[in-house]
Amino acid sequence: MPTPESVFNNPYRAFLFDMDGTILTSIAAAERVWAHWAVRHGVDVESFLPTIHGARAIDTIQRLALPGVDAEAEAAWITAAEIEDVEGVAEVAGAARFLKSLPAHQWAIVTSAPRTLALRRMAAAGIPEPDVMVTAEDVSVGKPDPAGYRLAARRLGVEIADCLVFEDATVGILAAQAAGADLVIVTATHEQPIETGHATLTGYDVVAANVDSVGLIRLHTI
């Protein structure tokens, strides 16, 4: 694992971004929907809500192994409800500006959200739509499996080892590590400090990206 400092000013072929909690905040909206769902199914809300972040809805529901529950149908209900509720969804500080500064063919979003929900939240937060976006429908197994990050790198035509991943949640961090990418943990939505050997970033208002003459991107503080 690189030292936290080494990801800054290190050359990369592409930047890969998680969505929820990394480039935008949707915690309040997501927890409203999931809390309602949990009550309806007799699931303890307080212990359940911390487990929803970063994972696909269907994986979260299947993990509970509730008797008689159709995970696909319930995940579709969650998605529809989340599309309706974008109150409080907003960009992480400086995210839209930062993403717009990157070459279009050198960044991607890798999210556990379905595509329709991802686009809805991005629009609400003013986040630009990338040329490459890997969503829940694009993988058979969600994070912490590395498939999504590896797929994004392939679609961008680069090696995953030449990518820098921006993540916030444990399952996404594990996915990035398993994929073999360098990692920055965005802490903007963390209520508690995180103990990690990875680089951390409070928001995008404190960084910029430079592209050199051969197309390599470097992240640096400003």
N, C-alpha and C positions, 0 to 999 in steps of 0.2 A: 504494500500500500504506500502511495506517495505521502510525503509529509504534507500537512495542511497548507504550508506556504507554497509548495511546488506547483499546485494547480494554477496559481496566479502567474501570469507571464509565460506559462508553458504552451507550446504550440499544439493546437487540435485541428482536426479536419471538420468537426461538427460539434454543436452543442445540442443536447437532448434534454427536454424539460418535462417533468411531471406537470400536472395542471393544478388540481385542488390543493391548496396549501403551499404551492410552490410559485406559481405565477399569478394566482388569484385566491381569494379567500371566500369559501362557501360553507364554512363550518356551521354557522348558525342555521342556514337554510337546510343543509343536509341533516343536521341533528333534529330539526323540527319534524321533518318527514319521517326519519327513522324512529324517533320517539313515538310518534303516532302509530307506526307499524308495530313496534315492539309491544305497546300496550294492547293492541288488538290481538296479538298472538301470545299474550301472557309471559312475555320476556321481560326480565328486570332491566329497566331503562338505564339506571345508573351504571351498572356493570357492563351493559351491552354497548353503549354509545362509543366508548373509547376504542372498540374493536372494529368500527366500520371504516375508518379512514385509510385511504390508499388502495383498498381492495375492490374488486368488482362486486356489484350487488348480489349476483347469483352465487359467487363464492362465499360471501358473508352469510347468506341464507342457508346454503348447503352445509356450512360449517356447524350450524345450530342443530341440524338433523331433527327438525321438528316433525312429529308424526302427522301424516296426511297433508303436508304442505307441498304445493307445486312450486318449486323454486323458480322455474322460468316465468310462471304467471305472476308470482310475487315480485320478482325483479322487474318485470314490465310495469307493475303498479308503482313501484318505487321510482322508476325512471319518469313515468308520466307525472307523478306528484312533484318530483324535483324540477321538472321542466316548468311546471306552473309556478313554483316558488323560487324566485331569484332575488327576493328582498334581502338586501345587505351584501349581495355578491359584489366584490370590488377587486381591483388589481392589487397585488402586492406592490409596495412603493417602487415606482420607476419601471415596472415590468414591461408595460406597453412600449415605452420609449426604447428600452433596451432591446426588446425583440425586433422592433422595427429597424434598429441599427444593424442587424445581422444580415448577411447575404441570404437571400431566400432559399437557396439550395444547400445551406449549411446549418439548418436547425430544424428540429422536429419536436412535436409534442407526443408524449407517450402517457396515456391516461387510462385509468381503470373505468372511467365513465363511458357509457354508450355515446356514439357520435352525435346524436341529436341533442343530448344533454350537454355534452362538451361545447358544442357550437352555441347553445343557448347561454351558458354561463360565460363563455368568452365574449359574446356580444354584450352581455350585461356589464362586463368588467372593462370593455374597450380593448380587449386583447386581439391582436391580428391573427387571422387564420393562416397557419403555415401551409407550405406546399405538401409537406408530409406530416400526417397525423395518424398515429396508431391508437385505436380505441378498443373498447371491450369486445367488439365484434370481430376484431382482427386476430385474436389469439384464442386458443382452446383452453389455456390455463393462464390465469392472471398472476399479477405480482403476489408473492415474492419470486415467482418463476421469471427468469430473465428473457423469455421469448419476446416480449414487447420491445425491449430495448435493442435486442439483436435484430429484430425485424426493421425497426426504424433505421438502424445503421445501414442495413442492406438496401433499403429504399433510397437512402441518400447516396449510396454507392461508396461507402467508406467502411473501414474496419472499426468494430466496436472499441477496440483498444485505443483508437485514435479519437475517441469521443469523450467529452466531459458531460456528465449527467448532473442535473440540478434536481434535488429531491427534498422531501420534508418528512415523510412517514416511514415507519420501520419497514413495512413490507416493500416499499419502493427502494429504500436503501439496500435491503437484502437483494433485490432484483438487480440493481446496478452493480453491486459487488459480484454477484454470480455471473453477470454478463462479462465482466472483466474491464469495465470502464472506470475512469477516474470520476470522482464524486465531490460535489459541493452540497452541503446541507443548508437549505434555506430555513431560517428560524423565525421568520416574521410572524407565523401563527402559533408558535409554541408558547404555551402558558408557563412552562417550566424550562429552565436551562437544560441543554442536552450535553451529556458527556460523550464525546466522540473523538476519535483520532483523525476524522476527516476535516477538511476545510469547512467553515461555516460562513453564512452570508445573512445579514439582517434584512436586506432588501436590495433592489437593483439601482437605487438612487445613489449608491456608494461605489458602483463599478461601471466600467465601460469595456467595450471590446474593440480591439484593433485587428485588422486583417492585413497581412504582409503581402509582398509582391508575388508570392507563390500560393496565396490563398489560405494560409494557415491563420487560425483565429487565436488570439490571446486575450484572456480575461485579466483586467488590471483594476486596481482600486483608484478612485479619484478623490 
